[in-house]
Amino acid sequence: MAELDAEDRYQMRKLQMEIDKKGLEVQKAQQELDRFLLEMERKHNLLDQEEPIDPKTAKIKESSPARNGKGRPEALLTAELEEAAA
């Protein structure tokens, strides 16, 4: 394989630095999303739930009611069907 000349090495290093920069931008965006979700959870008093907001759909997850052996609520069945389909 032929050696890279100075211009090719420069272009490769430049592209690698651009890739690294984009990776950092992705991390920053994820952190901003996490911060936003935390603020929404606080604002809507959802912090005591395990995972109250689904970041992909922005739906607020309902906390499952206590079971007493007398059947299953319709909302719980719907949530389970959605999870099974995903």
Buried (B, 14 or more C-beta within 10 A) or exposed (E): EEEEEEEEEEEEEEEEEEEEEEEEEEEEEEEEEEEEBEEBBEEEEBEEEEEBBEEEEEEBBEEEEEEEEEEEEEEBEEBEEEEEEE
